[in-house]
Amino acid sequence: MKLSKNQLIRDIALQRIENLFNLAINNIKSNPSLSHRYIEIAIKISQRTRVKIPRNLKYFICKSCHSLLYPGITSRIRISPRRNPHIVVTCMVCGRIKRYPISKKK
């Protein structure tokens, strides 16, 4: 099976994005600025190659400052039961709040 040039570029880009996320997670405690740089590079690769960052990784990026949202270090996670129950993720770098609804199974 032969892949086209564009498909090969997208596969390599996706592998690099995942690798940069792993490096960022491994370095968040020892060197947060390096971790932030890894996330910025992953976003740039995603934009240039038009590859979407996988959803399971996208949850860990702050939309305003592009830092890694690592619970306890760069983010705070709370569960809010008011109105519709939701999870509140607060970025400790810039203060941005993300809310994810908790759906009840029927």
KEMILUM-15213 format. One record per residue: x, y, z of N, C-alpha, C in turn; residue in one letter. Coordinates in steps of 0.1 Angstrom, whole numbers, padded with zeros to 4 digits, always signed. Example, Ala and Ser with C-alpha at 12.3 -4.5 7.8 and 13.67 -1.06 7.14 Angstrom:
<nodes>
+0132-0057+0078+0123-0045+0078+0132-0033+0078A+0128-0022+0071+0137-0011+0071+0129+0000+0079S
</nodes>
This chain:
<nodes>
+0008-0012+0000+0000+0000+0000+0009+0012+0000M+0007+0021-0010+0015+0033-0012+0007+0045-0007K+0013+0053+0002+0007+0065+0006+0010+0076-0002L+0001+0086-0004+0004+0098-0012+0013+0107-0003S+0019+0116-0010+0029+0125-0003+0022+0133+0009K+0010+0138+0006+0003+0145+0016-0001+0137+0028N-0005+0124+0025-0009+0115+0036+0003+0112+0045Q+0015+0110+0038+0027+0107+0045+0031+0119+0054L+0030+0131+0049+0033+0143+0057+0024+0144+0069I+0011+0141+0067+0001+0142+0078+0004+0131+0089R+0007+0119+0084+0010+0109+0094+0023+0113+0103D+0033+0118+0096+0045+0122+0103+0042+0133+0113I+0034+0143+0108+0030+0154+0117+0022+0150+0129A+0013+0140+0127+0005+0135+0139+0015+0128+0149L+0024+0121+0144+0034+0114+0153+0042+0124+0160Q+0046+0135+0154+0054+0145+0160+0046+0152+0171R+0034+0155+0168+0025+0162+0177+0024+0154+0190I+0021+0141+0188+0019+0132+0200+0033+0131+0208E+0044+0130+0201+0057+0130+0207+0060+0143+0215N+0056+0154+0209+0058+0167+0216+0049+0168+0229L+0037+0162+0228+0029+0162+0240+0035+0154+0251F+0040+0142+0247+0046+0133+0257+0058+0140+0264N+0066+0147+0256+0078+0154+0261+0073+0166+0270L+0063+0172+0267+0057+0183+0275+0053+0178+0288A+0046+0167+0288+0041+0161+0301+0052+0156+0309I+0063+0151+0303+0074+0146+0311+0082+0158+0317N+0082+0169+0311+0090+0181+0316+0082+0191+0323N+0070+0189+0325+0061+0200+0332+0066+0203+0346I+0070+0193+0353+0074+0196+0367+0088+0202+0368K+0097+0197+0360+0111+0202+0361+0114+0215+0353S+0107+0217+0342+0110+0228+0333+0097+0233+0326N+0088+0241+0333+0076+0244+0327+0077+0253+0314P+0088+0261+0313+0089+0269+0301+0092+0260+0289S+0100+0250+0291+0103+0241+0280+0090+0233+0276L+0082+0229+0285+0070+0223+0283+0060+0232+0275S+0060+0244+0278+0052+0254+0271+0057+0255+0257H+0070+0255+0254+0075+0256+0241+0072+0244+0233R+0072+0232+0239+0068+0220+0231+0054+0221+0227Y+0045+0226+0235+0031+0227+0231+0029+0237+0220I+0037+0248+0220+0036+0258+0209+0041+0252+0196E+0051+0244+0197+0057+0238+0184+0046+0228+0179I+0040+0220+0188+0029+0211+0183+0018+0218+0177A+0014+0230+0182+0003+0238+0176+0007+0243+0162I+0020+0247+0161+0024+0252+0148+0025+0241+0138K+0029+0229+0142+0030+0218+0132+0015+0215+0128I+0006+0215+0137-0008+0212+0134-0014+0222+0124S-0010+0235+0126-0015+0245+0117-0009+0245+0103Q+0004+0242+0102+0010+0242+0089+0007+0230+0081R+0004+0219+0087+0001+0206+0080-0014+0204+0079T-0022+0212+0086-0036+0211+0086-0041+0197+0092R-0034+0194+0103-0037+0181+0110-0043+0186+0123V-0055+0180+0126-0061+0184+0139-0054+0177+0150K-0053+0184+0161-0047+0178+0173-0058+0169+0179I-0054+0157+0182-0065+0147+0187-0072+0153+0199P-0085+0149+0200-0093+0155+0211-0088+0152+0225R-0083+0140+0227-0078+0136+0240-0066+0145+0244N-0058+0150+0234-0047+0159+0238-0052+0174+0238L-0062+0177+0230-0066+0191+0229-0072+0196+0243K-0078+0186+0251-0083+0190+0264-0072+0196+0273Y-0060+0193+0270-0049+0197+0279-0042+0209+0274F-0048+0217+0265-0042+0230+0260-0051+0241+0264I-0045+0252+0270-0052+0264+0273-0054+0272+0259C-0066+0276+0256-0068+0283+0244-0063+0297+0243K-0061+0303+0254-0056+0317+0254-0041+0318+0255S-0034+0310+0264-0020+0311+0265-0012+0300+0260C-0019+0289+0255-0013+0277+0249-0003+0270+0258H-0006+0270+0271+0002+0262+0280-0005+0249+0283S+0003+0239+0287-0002+0226+0290-0010+0227+0303L-0022+0222+0303-0031+0222+0315-0028+0208+0322L-0019+0209+0332-0016+0197+0339-0022+0199+0353Y-0031+0190+0357-0038+0192+0370-0029+0193+0382P-0031+0203+0390-0023+0205+0402-0010+0213+0400G-0006+0215+0388+0006+0223+0385+0002+0235+0377I-0004+0234+0366-0007+0245+0358-0023+0247+0356T-0030+0238+0363-0045+0240+0362-0051+0235+0375S-0063+0239+0377-0072+0235+0388-0084+0229+0382R-0088+0218+0387-0100+0211+0382-0111+0210+0394I-0123+0214+0391-0133+0214+0401-0146+0208+0394R-0155+0202+0402-0168+0198+0397-0178+0207+0403I-0186+0213+0394-0197+0222+0399-0210+0215+0397S-0218+0213+0408-0231+0207+0407-0242+0217+0403P-0239+0230+0403-0250+0240+0401-0255+0239+0387R-0267+0244+0385-0274+0243+0372-0272+0230+0365R-0266+0229+0354-0262+0216+0348-0249+0213+0353N-0247+0201+0359-0234+0197+0364-0223+0198+0353P-0211+0203+0357-0201+0205+0347-0187+0205+0355H-0177+0202+0347-0163+0202+0352-0157+0216+0348I-0151+0222+0358-0145+0235+0356-0130+0234+0356V-0123+0237+0345-0108+0237+0345-0103+0251+0344V-0095+0255+0354-0090+0269+0354-0075+0268+0351T-0070+0276+0342-0056+0277+0339-0050+0286+0349C-0039+0281+0356-0032+0289+0366-0022+0299+0360M-0020+0298+0347-0010+0307+0341-0018+0320+0337V-0029+0319+0330-0036+0331+0325-0050+0333+0332C-0055+0323+0339-0068+0324+0345-0080+0321+0337G-0078+0316+0325-0090+0313+0317-0097+0300+0322R-0110+0300+0321-0118+0290+0326-0124+0282+0314I-0123+0269+0315-0130+0260+0305-0140+0252+0313K-0152+0250+0307-0162+0242+0313-0166+0230+0303R-0167+0218+0309-0171+0206+0302-0183+0201+0308Y-0195+0199+0301-0207+0194+0307-0205+0179+0311P-0212+0176+0321-0212+0162+0325-0226+0157+0321I-0226+0147+0312-0239+0142+0308-0243+0130+0316S-0256+0130+0320-0261+0118+0327-0266+0108+0318K-0262+0095+0321-0266+0084+0312-0280+0080+0315K-0288+0078+0305-0302+0074+0306-0304+0060+0308K
</nodes>
